Amino acid sequence: MSEKIGIMGGTFDPIHYGHLLAAEECRRRLALDWVVFVPTGTPPHKKNRLVTPPEDRYAMTLLATAGVREFSVSRAEIDRNRPSHTVDTLREFLGEGQLFFITGLDALLGIDAWKDYLLLPNLCTLVTATRPGYSLAGLDAIPSAIRGSLEVVEIPQFAISSTEIRARAREGRGIRFLVPHLVENYIEYHGLYKNLEVPRT
């Protein structure tokens, strides 16, 4: 029997406890053998703002998942050296097991802007993790082919976002207990987010 592999894509700018909680809840609920975190390299949907260099985001993701046996981190999108698309990443993982692509409800509601998104049900089971402030009613607007391949996993209400963390780091308000300690140290040591003049979304 092939392994069940969760693929969790994201900018992870920075990765935080909300990402880790969503990954673990999906792993347990869907009986996944592994969850692979895939930091985006050049995110095509975020051209209107600066994004922290991919090597920093990759390093923070490694630090956040260190010591968790069921979690790993992939450089697939970082090493691609071109805009990162989910459909391309899933094709790279074909043959490794039964794939489950995990994404937040906020991202899924904009799936019609993704490259070749109607092909995704042929490559994986789509998994959406609920997020505070986003209603499941919005799923009615997405194509039926996507809804038919969708697993919804309710995540405990954990209102934390990378946007808020970046703002707190920029303003010197502290990010302890919002991100793993090693990630907090990395952000402080490298001075990430300190020189941002405007909030990033």
Backbone as JSON Lines, residues from 0, in Angstrom:
{"i":0,"aa":"M","n":[0.86,-1.19,0.0],"ca":[0.0,0.0,0.0],"c":[0.9,1.25,0.0]}
{"i":1,"aa":"S","n":[0.6,2.22,-0.89],"ca":[1.43,3.41,-1.0],"c":[1.21,4.33,0.19]}
{"i":2,"aa":"E","n":[2.22,5.11,0.49],"ca":[2.13,6.06,1.6],"c":[1.2,7.21,1.24]}
{"i":3,"aa":"K","n":[0.6,7.78,2.25],"ca":[-0.24,8.96,2.08],"c":[0.6,10.17,2.49]}
{"i":4,"aa":"I","n":[0.84,11.04,1.52],"ca":[1.76,12.16,1.72],"c":[1.03,13.49,1.62]}
{"i":5,"aa":"G","n":[1.12,14.28,2.66],"ca":[0.57,15.63,2.63],"c":[1.61,16.58,2.07]}
{"i":6,"aa":"I","n":[1.21,17.44,1.14],"ca":[2.08,18.47,0.59],"c":[1.52,19.81,1.05]}
{"i":7,"aa":"M","n":[2.26,20.52,1.86],"ca":[1.78,21.8,2.38],"c":[2.6,22.93,1.78]}
{"i":8,"aa":"G","n":[2.03,23.61,0.81],"ca":[2.72,24.73,0.18],"c":[2.41,26.04,0.89]}
{"i":9,"aa":"G","n":[3.29,27.0,0.7],"ca":[3.05,28.31,1.29],"c":[4.28,29.18,1.18]}
{"i":10,"aa":"T","n":[4.08,30.46,1.37],"ca":[5.21,31.37,1.37],"c":[6.03,31.21,2.65]}
{"i":11,"aa":"F","n":[5.34,30.93,3.78],"ca":[5.98,30.74,5.07],"c":[6.91,31.92,5.38]}
{"i":12,"aa":"D","n":[6.3,33.11,5.44],"ca":[7.06,34.36,5.58],"c":[6.59,35.17,6.79]}
{"i":13,"aa":"P","n":[6.8,34.67,8.04],"ca":[7.49,33.43,8.39],"c":[6.51,32.3,8.68]}
{"i":14,"aa":"I","n":[7.03,31.08,8.78],"ca":[6.23,29.96,9.26],"c":[5.9,30.21,10.73]}
{"i":15,"aa":"H","n":[4.72,29.77,11.16],"ca":[4.32,30.01,12.56],"c":[3.51,28.82,13.08]}
{"i":16,"aa":"Y","n":[3.08,28.94,14.34],"ca":[2.39,27.82,14.97],"c":[1.06,27.49,14.29]}
{"i":17,"aa":"G","n":[0.44,28.46,13.64],"ca":[-0.79,28.17,12.91],"c":[-0.55,27.19,11.78]}
{"i":18,"aa":"H","n":[0.57,27.37,11.03],"ca":[0.92,26.43,9.96],"c":[1.15,25.03,10.53]}
{"i":19,"aa":"L","n":[1.9,24.96,11.63],"ca":[2.23,23.67,12.21],"c":[0.99,22.96,12.75]}
{"i":20,"aa":"L","n":[0.12,23.72,13.38],"ca":[-1.12,23.14,13.9],"c":[-1.98,22.61,12.77]}
{"i":21,"aa":"A","n":[-2.11,23.37,11.67],"ca":[-2.91,22.92,10.53],"c":[-2.33,21.65,9.93]}
{"i":22,"aa":"A","n":[-1.01,21.6,9.78],"ca":[-0.37,20.41,9.22],"c":[-0.6,19.19,10.09]}
{"i":23,"aa":"E","n":[-0.46,19.35,11.4],"ca":[-0.63,18.22,12.31],"c":[-2.08,17.76,12.35]}
{"i":24,"aa":"E","n":[-3.02,18.7,12.34],"ca":[-4.44,18.33,12.37],"c":[-4.81,17.56,11.11]}
{"i":25,"aa":"C","n":[-4.33,18.03,9.96],"ca":[-4.6,17.33,8.7],"c":[-3.95,15.95,8.71]}
{"i":26,"aa":"R","n":[-2.73,15.86,9.23],"ca":[-2.05,14.56,9.29],"c":[-2.84,13.56,10.11]}
{"i":27,"aa":"R","n":[-3.32,13.98,11.25],"ca":[-4.06,13.08,12.13],"c":[-5.43,12.73,11.56]}
{"i":28,"aa":"R","n":[-6.14,13.73,11.06],"ca":[-7.51,13.5,10.57],"c":[-7.53,12.62,9.32]}
{"i":29,"aa":"L","n":[-6.53,12.76,8.46],"ca":[-6.51,12.03,7.2],"c":[-5.55,10.84,7.22]}
{"i":30,"aa":"A","n":[-4.98,10.56,8.39],"ca":[-4.07,9.43,8.56],"c":[-2.9,9.49,7.57]}
{"i":31,"aa":"L","n":[-2.31,10.68,7.44],"ca":[-1.18,10.86,6.53],"c":[0.09,10.28,7.17]}
{"i":32,"aa":"D","n":[0.93,9.7,6.33],"ca":[2.2,9.19,6.84],"c":[3.22,10.3,7.05]}
{"i":33,"aa":"W","n":[3.18,11.31,6.16],"ca":[4.13,12.42,6.21],"c":[3.43,13.7,5.81]}
{"i":34,"aa":"V","n":[3.98,14.81,6.24],"ca":[3.61,16.1,5.68],"c":[4.9,16.78,5.24]}
{"i":35,"aa":"V","n":[4.96,17.12,3.96],"ca":[6.13,17.79,3.39],"c":[5.8,19.27,3.22]}
{"i":36,"aa":"F","n":[6.56,20.13,3.86],"ca":[6.39,21.58,3.72],"c":[7.19,22.02,2.49]}
{"i":37,"aa":"V","n":[6.55,22.79,1.61],"ca":[7.19,23.22,0.37],"c":[7.15,24.75,0.29]}
{"i":38,"aa":"P","n":[8.17,25.43,0.81],"ca":[8.19,26.9,0.69],"c":[8.26,27.32,-0.77]}
{"i":39,"aa":"T","n":[7.46,28.32,-1.14],"ca":[7.5,28.81,-2.51],"c":[8.83,29.48,-2.8]}
{"i":40,"aa":"G","n":[9.24,29.39,-4.05],"ca":[10.45,30.08,-4.47],"c":[10.12,31.51,-4.86]}
{"i":41,"aa":"T","n":[9.54,31.67,-6.05],"ca":[9.08,32.98,-6.53],"c":[7.56,32.9,-6.62]}
{"i":42,"aa":"P","n":[6.84,33.36,-5.59],"ca":[5.38,33.22,-5.61],"c":[4.74,34.15,-6.63]}
{"i":43,"aa":"P","n":[4.09,33.62,-7.69],"ca":[3.54,34.47,-8.75],"c":[2.36,35.33,-8.29]}
{"i":44,"aa":"H","n":[1.69,34.93,-7.2],"ca":[0.5,35.66,-6.75],"c":[0.85,36.78,-5.78]}
{"i":45,"aa":"K","n":[2.15,37.01,-5.5],"ca":[2.53,38.05,-4.53],"c":[3.54,39.02,-5.15]}
{"i":46,"aa":"K","n":[3.31,39.35,-6.41],"ca":[4.23,40.25,-7.1],"c":[4.09,41.69,-6.61]}
{"i":47,"aa":"N","n":[2.99,41.99,-5.9],"ca":[2.76,43.36,-5.46],"c":[3.43,43.68,-4.13]}
{"i":48,"aa":"R","n":[4.2,42.75,-3.58],"ca":[4.91,43.03,-2.34],"c":[6.24,42.29,-2.31]}
{"i":49,"aa":"L","n":[7.12,42.82,-1.47],"ca":[8.39,42.14,-1.27],"c":[8.17,40.86,-0.47]}
{"i":50,"aa":"V","n":[8.95,39.85,-0.8],"ca":[8.91,38.58,-0.07],"c":[10.32,38.3,0.42]}
{"i":51,"aa":"T","n":[10.43,37.83,1.65],"ca":[11.73,37.5,2.22],"c":[12.44,36.48,1.32]}
{"i":52,"aa":"P","n":[13.76,36.6,1.13],"ca":[14.48,35.67,0.26],"c":[14.16,34.2,0.57]}
{"i":53,"aa":"P","n":[14.07,33.38,-0.45],"ca":[13.66,31.99,-0.25],"c":[14.56,31.2,0.69]}
{"i":54,"aa":"E","n":[15.87,31.48,0.69],"ca":[16.75,30.72,1.57],"c":[16.44,30.99,3.04]}
{"i":55,"aa":"D","n":[16.04,32.22,3.37],"ca":[15.64,32.53,4.75],"c":[14.35,31.8,5.1]}
{"i":56,"aa":"R","n":[13.39,31.82,4.19],"ca":[12.11,31.14,4.47],"c":[12.3,29.62,4.57]}
{"i":57,"aa":"Y","n":[13.18,29.09,3.74],"ca":[13.5,27.66,3.81],"c":[14.15,27.32,5.15]}
{"i":58,"aa":"A","n":[15.12,28.14,5.57],"ca":[15.81,27.9,6.84],"c":[14.83,27.95,8.01]}
{"i":59,"aa":"M","n":[13.93,28.92,8.01],"ca":[12.95,29.02,9.11],"c":[12.03,27.81,9.13]}
{"i":60,"aa":"T","n":[11.66,27.31,7.94],"ca":[10.78,26.14,7.88],"c":[11.51,24.9,8.41]}
{"i":61,"aa":"L","n":[12.78,24.77,8.08],"ca":[13.58,23.67,8.64],"c":[13.64,23.75,10.16]}
{"i":62,"aa":"L","n":[13.89,24.95,10.69],"ca":[13.98,25.13,12.13],"c":[12.65,24.8,12.81]}
{"i":63,"aa":"A","n":[11.55,25.22,12.19],"ca":[10.22,25.03,12.8],"c":[9.82,23.56,12.85]}
{"i":64,"aa":"T","n":[10.3,22.77,11.91],"ca":[9.88,21.37,11.83],"c":[10.93,20.41,12.38]}
{"i":65,"aa":"A","n":[12.06,20.95,12.82],"ca":[13.14,20.09,13.33],"c":[12.65,19.24,14.49]}
{"i":66,"aa":"G","n":[12.97,17.97,14.44],"ca":[12.6,17.08,15.52],"c":[11.21,16.47,15.42]}
{"i":67,"aa":"V","n":[10.43,16.86,14.41],"ca":[9.1,16.28,14.21],"c":[9.25,15.19,13.15]}
{"i":68,"aa":"R","n":[9.15,13.96,13.56],"ca":[9.46,12.82,12.68],"c":[8.6,12.8,11.43]}
{"i":69,"aa":"E","n":[7.34,13.21,11.57],"ca":[6.4,13.11,10.43],"c":[6.46,14.31,9.5]}
{"i":70,"aa":"F","n":[7.27,15.31,9.81],"ca":[7.38,16.51,8.98],"c":[8.73,16.54,8.26]}
{"i":71,"aa":"S","n":[8.72,17.02,7.02],"ca":[9.97,17.26,6.3],"c":[9.79,18.52,5.46]}
{"i":72,"aa":"V","n":[10.88,18.99,4.88],"ca":[10.85,20.22,4.09],"c":[11.49,19.95,2.73]}
{"i":73,"aa":"S","n":[10.87,20.44,1.68],"ca":[11.37,20.24,0.32],"c":[11.82,21.56,-0.3]}
{"i":74,"aa":"R","n":[12.89,21.49,-1.08],"ca":[13.39,22.65,-1.82],"c":[12.85,22.67,-3.25]}
{"i":75,"aa":"A","n":[11.86,21.87,-3.56],"ca":[11.39,21.7,-4.94],"c":[11.1,23.03,-5.62]}
{"i":76,"aa":"E","n":[10.39,23.92,-4.95],"ca":[10.01,25.18,-5.59],"c":[11.14,26.21,-5.53]}
{"i":77,"aa":"I","n":[11.92,26.19,-4.46],"ca":[13.03,27.13,-4.34],"c":[14.07,26.89,-5.43]}
{"i":78,"aa":"D","n":[14.34,25.62,-5.71],"ca":[15.36,25.28,-6.7],"c":[14.87,25.37,-8.14]}
{"i":79,"aa":"R","n":[13.6,25.65,-8.31],"ca":[13.04,25.7,-9.66],"c":[13.48,26.96,-10.4]}
{"i":80,"aa":"N","n":[13.8,28.01,-9.65],"ca":[14.3,29.27,-10.23],"c":[13.35,29.88,-11.26]}
{"i":81,"aa":"R","n":[12.08,29.71,-11.03],"ca":[11.07,30.37,-11.86],"c":[9.8,30.44,-11.01]}
{"i":82,"aa":"P","n":[8.79,31.19,-11.43],"ca":[7.57,31.27,-10.62],"c":[7.04,29.88,-10.25]}
{"i":83,"aa":"S","n":[6.64,29.73,-8.99],"ca":[6.22,28.44,-8.45],"c":[4.72,28.23,-8.63]}
{"i":84,"aa":"H","n":[4.37,27.09,-9.17],"ca":[2.96,26.75,-9.36],"c":[2.69,25.39,-8.74]}
{"i":85,"aa":"T","n":[1.55,25.27,-8.07],"ca":[1.18,24.04,-7.38],"c":[1.15,22.85,-8.33]}
{"i":86,"aa":"V","n":[0.6,23.04,-9.53],"ca":[0.47,21.92,-10.46],"c":[1.84,21.34,-10.81]}
{"i":87,"aa":"D","n":[2.85,22.2,-10.95],"ca":[4.2,21.72,-11.27],"c":[4.81,20.95,-10.1]}
{"i":88,"aa":"T","n":[4.58,21.46,-8.9],"ca":[5.11,20.8,-7.71],"c":[4.51,19.41,-7.53]}
{"i":89,"aa":"L","n":[3.19,19.31,-7.7],"ca":[2.54,18.01,-7.55],"c":[3.06,17.01,-8.58]}
{"i":90,"aa":"R","n":[3.31,17.47,-9.78],"ca":[3.87,16.56,-10.8],"c":[5.23,16.02,-10.37]}
{"i":91,"aa":"E","n":[6.01,16.85,-9.67],"ca":[7.32,16.4,-9.21],"c":[7.21,15.3,-8.16]}
{"i":92,"aa":"F","n":[6.11,15.31,-7.4],"ca":[5.93,14.32,-6.34],"c":[5.18,13.07,-6.81]}
{"i":93,"aa":"L","n":[4.69,13.06,-8.04],"ca":[3.96,11.9,-8.54],"c":[4.84,10.65,-8.44]}
{"i":94,"aa":"G","n":[4.22,9.56,-8.03],"ca":[4.95,8.3,-7.91],"c":[5.5,8.05,-6.53]}
{"i":95,"aa":"E","n":[5.47,9.06,-5.66],"ca":[6.01,8.89,-4.31],"c":[4.96,8.4,-3.32]}
{"i":96,"aa":"G","n":[3.69,8.45,-3.73],"ca":[2.62,8.01,-2.85],"c":[1.32,8.68,-3.23]}
{"i":97,"aa":"Q","n":[0.31,8.49,-2.4],"ca":[-0.99,9.15,-2.59],"c":[-0.87,10.57,-2.05]}
{"i":98,"aa":"L","n":[-1.1,11.56,-2.92],"ca":[-0.83,12.94,-2.56],"c":[-2.07,13.67,-2.06]}
{"i":99,"aa":"F","n":[-1.87,14.48,-1.01],"ca":[-2.9,15.33,-0.44],"c":[-2.3,16.74,-0.37]}
{"i":100,"aa":"F","n":[-2.85,17.66,-1.16],"ca":[-2.31,19.02,-1.13],"c":[-3.09,19.85,-0.12]}
{"i":101,"aa":"I","n":[-2.38,20.36,0.89],"ca":[-3.0,21.09,2.0],"c":[-2.83,22.59,1.79]}
{"i":102,"aa":"T","n":[-3.93,23.31,1.83],"ca":[-3.87,24.76,1.7],"c":[-4.96,25.39,2.56]}
{"i":103,"aa":"G","n":[-4.76,26.63,2.93],"ca":[-5.74,27.33,3.74],"c":[-6.99,27.67,2.95]}
{"i":104,"aa":"L","n":[-8.1,27.82,3.66],"ca":[-9.35,28.16,3.0],"c":[-9.25,29.47,2.25]}
{"i":105,"aa":"D","n":[-8.51,30.43,2.79],"ca":[-8.36,31.72,2.12],"c":[-7.71,31.56,0.75]}
{"i":106,"aa":"A","n":[-6.7,30.7,0.66],"ca":[-6.04,30.46,-0.64],"c":[-6.93,29.68,-1.58]}
{"i":107,"aa":"L","n":[-7.64,28.7,-1.04],"ca":[-8.48,27.86,-1.9],"c":[-9.59,28.67,-2.57]}
{"i":108,"aa":"L","n":[-10.11,29.66,-1.87],"ca":[-11.2,30.46,-2.44],"c":[-10.74,31.27,-3.66]}
{"i":109,"aa":"G","n":[-9.43,31.4,-3.84],"ca":[-8.91,32.07,-5.03],"c":[-8.29,31.11,-6.02]}
{"i":110,"aa":"I","n":[-8.7,29.85,-5.99],"ca":[-8.06,28.81,-6.79],"c":[-8.22,29.03,-8.29]}
{"i":111,"aa":"D","n":[-9.22,29.8,-8.7],"ca":[-9.41,30.02,-10.14],"c":[-8.29,30.86,-10.74]}
{"i":112,"aa":"A","n":[-7.42,31.43,-9.9],"ca":[-6.27,32.18,-10.41],"c":[-5.01,31.31,-10.5]}
{"i":113,"aa":"W","n":[-5.1,30.06,-10.05],"ca":[-3.95,29.17,-10.07],"c":[-3.75,28.6,-11.48]}
{"i":114,"aa":"K","n":[-2.52,28.33,-11.83],"ca":[-2.2,27.73,-13.13],"c":[-2.79,26.32,-13.22]}
{"i":115,"aa":"D","n":[-3.53,26.05,-14.3],"ca":[-4.06,24.71,-14.6],"c":[-4.77,24.09,-13.39]}
{"i":116,"aa":"Y","n":[-5.53,24.89,-12.67],"ca":[-6.12,24.4,-11.41],"c":[-7.11,23.27,-11.61]}
{"i":117,"aa":"L","n":[-7.74,23.18,-12.78],"ca":[-8.7,22.1,-13.01],"c":[-8.02,20.74,-13.16]}
{"i":118,"aa":"L","n":[-6.7,20.74,-13.32],"ca":[-5.96,19.48,-13.4],"c":[-5.64,18.91,-12.01]}
{"i":119,"aa":"L","n":[-5.76,19.73,-10.99],"ca":[-5.33,19.32,-9.65],"c":[-6.04,18.06,-9.14]}
{"i":120,"aa":"P","n":[-7.36,17.89,-9.35],"ca":[-8.0,16.66,-8.85],"c":[-7.44,15.39,-9.47]}
{"i":121,"aa":"N","n":[-6.78,15.5,-10.63],"ca":[-6.16,14.32,-11.24],"c":[-4.82,13.98,-10.6]}
{"i":122,"aa":"L","n":[-4.28,14.93,-9.84],"ca":[-2.95,14.75,-9.26],"c":[-2.98,14.48,-7.76]}
{"i":123,"aa":"C","n":[-4.05,14.93,-7.09],"ca":[-4.06,14.84,-5.63],"c":[-5.49,14.96,-5.1]}
{"i":124,"aa":"T","n":[-5.61,14.71,-3.81],"ca":[-6.8,15.1,-3.07],"c":[-6.51,16.48,-2.5]}
{"i":125,"aa":"L","n":[-7.38,17.43,-2.74],"ca":[-7.21,18.77,-2.19],"c":[-7.74,18.8,-0.76]}
{"i":126,"aa":"V","n":[-6.98,19.42,0.11],"ca":[-7.36,19.53,1.52],"c":[-7.34,21.0,1.89]}
{"i":127,"aa":"T","n":[-8.43,21.49,2.44],"ca":[-8.44,22.88,2.88],"c":[-8.61,22.93,4.39]}
{"i":128,"aa":"A","n":[-7.78,23.74,5.01],"ca":[-7.83,23.93,6.45],"c":[-8.58,25.23,6.73]}
{"i":129,"aa":"T","n":[-9.57,25.17,7.6],"ca":[-10.36,26.35,7.9],"c":[-9.49,27.41,8.56]}
{"i":130,"aa":"R","n":[-9.88,28.69,8.36],"ca":[-9.16,29.8,8.97],"c":[-10.16,30.79,9.54]}
{"i":131,"aa":"P","n":[-9.84,31.41,10.67],"ca":[-10.74,32.42,11.23],"c":[-10.99,33.53,10.21]}
{"i":132,"aa":"G","n":[-12.26,33.93,10.09],"ca":[-12.61,35.02,9.2],"c":[-12.99,34.59,7.8]}
{"i":133,"aa":"Y","n":[-12.9,33.29,7.5],"ca":[-13.25,32.79,6.17],"c":[-14.34,31.74,6.32]}
{"i":134,"aa":"S","n":[-15.43,31.91,5.54],"ca":[-16.59,31.04,5.66],"c":[-16.56,29.91,4.64]}
{"i":135,"aa":"L","n":[-16.97,28.73,5.08],"ca":[-17.07,27.59,4.16],"c":[-18.13,27.82,3.09]}
{"i":136,"aa":"A","n":[-19.02,28.78,3.32],"ca":[-20.04,29.08,2.31],"c":[-19.41,29.5,0.99]}
{"i":137,"aa":"G","n":[-18.2,30.06,1.06],"ca":[-17.53,30.5,-0.16],"c":[-17.17,29.35,-1.09]}
{"i":138,"aa":"L","n":[-17.15,28.13,-0.56],"ca":[-16.81,26.97,-1.4],"c":[-17.85,26.72,-2.49]}
{"i":139,"aa":"D","n":[-19.05,27.24,-2.29],"ca":[-20.1,27.05,-3.31],"c":[-19.72,27.69,-4.63]}
{"i":140,"aa":"A","n":[-18.82,28.66,-4.6],"ca":[-18.47,29.41,-5.8],"c":[-17.34,28.76,-6.6]}
{"i":141,"aa":"I","n":[-16.67,27.77,-6.04],"ca":[-15.57,27.15,-6.76],"c":[-16.1,26.03,-7.65]}
{"i":142,"aa":"P","n":[-15.39,25.66,-8.71],"ca":[-15.88,24.65,-9.66],"c":[-16.21,23.32,-8.99]}
{"i":143,"aa":"S","n":[-17.23,22.66,-9.49],"ca":[-17.68,21.39,-8.91],"c":[-16.58,20.33,-8.97]}
{"i":144,"aa":"A","n":[-15.72,20.38,-10.01],"ca":[-14.63,19.41,-10.11],"c":[-13.67,19.54,-8.94]}
{"i":145,"aa":"I","n":[-13.49,20.76,-8.45],"ca":[-12.63,20.98,-7.29],"c":[-13.33,20.53,-6.02]}
{"i":146,"aa":"R","n":[-14.59,20.9,-5.88],"ca":[-15.35,20.51,-4.67],"c":[-15.41,19.0,-4.53]}
{"i":147,"aa":"G","n":[-15.49,18.29,-5.65],"ca":[-15.61,16.83,-5.61],"c":[-14.34,16.14,-5.15]}
{"i":148,"aa":"S","n":[-13.23,16.85,-5.16],"ca":[-11.95,16.27,-4.74],"c":[-11.43,16.93,-3.47]}
{"i":149,"aa":"L","n":[-12.35,17.48,-2.69],"ca":[-11.95,18.32,-1.57],"c":[-12.27,17.68,-0.23]}
{"i":150,"aa":"E","n":[-11.27,17.72,0.66],"ca":[-11.46,17.36,2.07],"c":[-11.34,18.63,2.89]}
{"i":151,"aa":"V","n":[-12.32,18.88,3.75],"ca":[-12.29,20.05,4.62],"c":[-11.91,19.6,6.03]}
{"i":152,"aa":"V","n":[-10.87,20.19,6.58],"ca":[-10.42,19.85,7.92],"c":[-10.6,21.08,8.81]}
{"i":153,"aa":"E","n":[-11.42,20.92,9.83],"ca":[-11.65,22.01,10.78],"c":[-10.44,22.14,11.7]}
{"i":154,"aa":"I","n":[-9.88,23.33,11.73],"ca":[-8.71,23.61,12.56],"c":[-9.16,24.42,13.77]}
{"i":155,"aa":"P","n":[-8.65,24.12,14.97],"ca":[-9.0,24.95,16.13],"c":[-8.75,26.43,15.83]}
{"i":156,"aa":"Q","n":[-9.64,27.26,16.32],"ca":[-9.56,28.7,16.04],"c":[-8.27,29.27,16.63]}
{"i":157,"aa":"F","n":[-7.32,29.51,15.76],"ca":[-5.98,29.95,16.15],"c":[-5.66,31.16,15.3]}
{"i":158,"aa":"A","n":[-6.13,32.32,15.73],"ca":[-6.05,33.54,14.92],"c":[-4.64,34.11,14.95]}
{"i":159,"aa":"I","n":[-3.81,33.61,14.05],"ca":[-2.43,34.07,13.95],"c":[-2.08,34.09,12.48]}
{"i":160,"aa":"S","n":[-1.35,35.11,12.06],"ca":[-1.01,35.23,10.64],"c":[0.41,35.72,10.47]}
{"i":161,"aa":"S","n":[1.0,35.37,9.32],"ca":[2.34,35.86,9.01],"c":[2.35,37.38,8.9]}
{"i":162,"aa":"T","n":[1.25,37.95,8.37],"ca":[1.16,39.4,8.24],"c":[1.32,40.08,9.6]}
{"i":163,"aa":"E","n":[0.61,39.56,10.59],"ca":[0.69,40.12,11.94],"c":[2.08,39.95,12.53]}
{"i":164,"aa":"I","n":[2.69,38.79,12.3],"ca":[4.03,38.54,12.84],"c":[5.04,39.5,12.22]}
{"i":165,"aa":"R","n":[4.95,39.71,10.91],"ca":[5.87,40.66,10.26],"c":[5.71,42.06,10.83]}
{"i":166,"aa":"A","n":[4.45,42.46,11.06],"ca":[4.19,43.79,11.6],"c":[4.76,43.93,13.01]}
{"i":167,"aa":"R","n":[4.58,42.9,13.82],"ca":[5.1,42.95,15.2],"c":[6.62,43.0,15.2]}
{"i":168,"aa":"A","n":[7.25,42.22,14.31],"ca":[8.71,42.24,14.24],"c":[9.21,43.61,13.77]}
{"i":169,"aa":"R","n":[8.51,44.19,12.82],"ca":[8.9,45.51,12.3],"c":[8.81,46.57,13.39]}
{"i":170,"aa":"E","n":[7.78,46.48,14.22],"ca":[7.53,47.49,15.24],"c":[8.2,47.17,16.57]}
{"i":171,"aa":"G","n":[8.91,46.03,16.64],"ca":[9.59,45.67,17.87],"c":[8.68,45.24,18.99]}
{"i":172,"aa":"R","n":[7.49,44.7,18.65],"ca":[6.52,44.33,19.68],"c":[6.7,42.91,20.19]}
{"i":173,"aa":"G","n":[7.62,42.15,19.59],"ca":[7.87,40.79,20.08],"c":[6.97,39.76,19.4]}
{"i":174,"aa":"I","n":[7.55,38.58,19.14],"ca":[6.81,37.51,18.46],"c":[6.9,36.19,19.22]}
{"i":175,"aa":"R","n":[7.34,36.26,20.46],"ca":[7.44,35.03,21.26],"c":[6.09,34.35,21.39]}
{"i":176,"aa":"F","n":[6.09,33.04,21.28],"ca":[4.91,32.18,21.37],"c":[4.0,32.27,20.14]}
{"i":177,"aa":"L","n":[4.4,33.06,19.14],"ca":[3.68,33.07,17.86],"c":[4.39,32.18,16.86]}
{"i":178,"aa":"V","n":[5.71,32.06,17.02],"ca":[6.53,31.2,16.16],"c":[7.39,30.33,17.08]}
{"i":179,"aa":"P","n":[7.89,29.19,16.58],"ca":[8.81,28.39,17.39],"c":[10.03,29.21,17.8]}
{"i":180,"aa":"H","n":[10.61,28.85,18.94],"ca":[11.7,29.64,19.51],"c":[12.87,29.78,18.54]}
{"i":181,"aa":"L","n":[13.21,28.7,17.83],"ca":[14.33,28.76,16.89],"c":[14.04,29.72,15.73]}
{"i":182,"aa":"V","n":[12.78,29.8,15.33],"ca":[12.4,30.74,14.27],"c":[12.47,32.17,14.8]}
{"i":183,"aa":"E","n":[12.01,32.37,16.02],"ca":[12.11,33.7,16.64],"c":[13.57,34.16,16.68]}
{"i":184,"aa":"N","n":[14.47,33.26,17.1],"ca":[15.89,33.61,17.16],"c":[16.45,33.93,15.77]}
{"i":185,"aa":"Y","n":[16.03,33.18,14.76],"ca":[16.51,33.4,13.4],"c":[16.09,34.78,12.9]}
{"i":186,"aa":"I","n":[14.83,35.12,13.13],"ca":[14.31,36.42,12.69],"c":[15.06,37.55,13.37]}
{"i":187,"aa":"E","n":[15.29,37.41,14.67],"ca":[15.98,38.47,15.41],"c":[17.45,38.56,14.99]}
{"i":188,"aa":"Y","n":[18.12,37.43,14.84],"ca":[19.54,37.43,14.49],"c":[19.79,38.06,13.13]}
{"i":189,"aa":"H","n":[18.9,37.75,12.16],"ca":[19.08,38.24,10.8],"c":[18.36,39.58,10.55]}
{"i":190,"aa":"G","n":[17.67,40.07,11.55],"ca":[16.99,41.35,11.41],"c":[15.88,41.35,10.37]}
{"i":191,"aa":"L","n":[15.23,40.21,10.19],"ca":[14.18,40.13,9.19],"c":[13.01,41.04,9.57]}
{"i":192,"aa":"Y","n":[12.43,41.67,8.58],"ca":[11.23,42.51,8.7],"c":[11.47,43.86,9.38]}
{"i":193,"aa":"K","n":[12.69,44.13,9.83],"ca":[12.95,45.36,10.56],"c":[12.86,46.6,9.67]}
{"i":194,"aa":"N","n":[13.26,46.49,8.43],"ca":[13.39,47.67,7.57],"c":[12.2,47.87,6.63]}
{"i":195,"aa":"L","n":[11.12,47.19,6.9],"ca":[9.94,47.36,6.06],"c":[9.28,48.69,6.39]}
{"i":196,"aa":"E","n":[8.95,49.45,5.36],"ca":[8.36,50.76,5.59],"c":[6.84,50.71,5.59]}
{"i":197,"aa":"V","n":[6.27,49.69,4.94],"ca":[4.81,49.57,4.88],"c":[4.45,48.14,5.2]}
{"i":198,"aa":"P","n":[3.26,47.9,5.77],"ca":[2.84,46.53,6.05],"c":[2.73,45.74,4.76]}
{"i":199,"aa":"R","n":[3.05,44.41,4.86],"ca":[2.94,43.53,3.71],"c":[1.79,42.57,3.93]}
{"i":200,"aa":"T","n":[1.11,42.21,2.87],"ca":[-0.06,41.34,3.0],"c":[0.3,39.92,2.64]}
